[in-house]
């Protein structure tokens, strides 16, 4: 009887772990909020994908999204 309970407990734990990982992956944000301030002092917000880098030009007063390995100009 103890063997059956032990096997059932191991089986239950093996199914619980992958479901927890999927739930964590589902909560991962798909976009991020980026912000910057223009030369005039106005605040500007824009969104980029989670795997992109936020770049903001205070001179132009606009933001842009570049690849994570990209360079902000």
C-alpha positions as CSV (number, residue, x, y, z in Angstrom):
1,X,0.0,0.0,0.0
2,X,2.9,2.4,0.8
3,X,4.4,1.8,-2.6
4,X,1.2,2.8,-4.3
5,X,1.1,6.0,-2.3
6,X,4.7,6.8,-3.0
7,X,4.2,6.3,-6.8
8,X,1.1,8.4,-6.7
9,X,2.9,11.2,-4.9
10,X,5.8,11.2,-7.4
11,X,3.4,11.2,-10.3
12,X,1.5,14.1,-8.8
13,X,4.7,16.2,-8.3
14,X,6.0,15.5,-11.8
15,X,2.8,16.9,-13.3
16,X,2.7,19.9,-11.0
17,X,6.2,21.2,-11.8
18,X,5.8,21.7,-15.6
19,X,2.4,23.4,-15.1
20,X,4.1,25.9,-12.7
21,X,6.7,26.7,-15.4
22,X,4.0,27.3,-18.0
23,X,2.2,29.6,-15.7
24,X,5.4,31.6,-15.1
25,X,6.0,31.9,-18.8
26,X,2.4,33.1,-19.4
27,X,2.9,36.0,-16.9
28,X,6.0,37.2,-18.8
29,X,5.2,40.7,-20.2
30,X,5.0,41.1,-23.9
31,X,5.5,44.9,-24.0
32,X,7.3,47.4,-21.7
33,X,6.5,51.0,-21.1
34,X,9.3,53.4,-22.0
35,X,9.5,57.1,-21.1
36,X,11.7,60.1,-21.8
37,X,11.7,63.9,-21.4
38,X,12.0,66.4,-24.2
39,X,14.3,69.5,-24.1
40,X,11.2,71.5,-23.2
41,X,10.5,69.3,-20.1
42,X,7.5,67.4,-21.5
43,X,7.3,63.8,-20.6
44,X,6.8,61.3,-23.4
45,X,5.8,57.6,-23.1
46,X,5.9,54.9,-25.6
47,X,5.9,51.1,-25.7
48,X,8.4,48.6,-27.0
49,X,8.3,44.8,-27.2
50,X,9.8,43.0,-24.2
51,X,12.9,41.9,-26.1
52,X,13.7,45.4,-27.5
53,X,15.6,48.3,-26.1
54,X,14.0,51.7,-25.5
55,X,15.8,54.7,-27.1
56,X,14.7,58.3,-26.7
57,X,16.0,61.4,-28.4
58,X,15.4,64.5,-26.3
59,X,16.3,66.7,-29.2
60,X,13.7,65.2,-31.5
61,X,11.3,64.5,-28.7
62,X,10.5,61.0,-29.8
63,X,11.3,57.5,-28.9
64,X,12.1,54.4,-30.9
65,X,12.6,50.7,-30.2
66,X,15.7,48.9,-31.3
67,X,16.8,45.3,-31.0
68,X,18.4,44.3,-27.7
69,X,21.8,44.1,-29.4
70,X,21.2,47.4,-31.3
71,X,22.7,50.8,-30.5
72,X,20.7,53.9,-29.5
73,X,21.6,56.9,-31.6
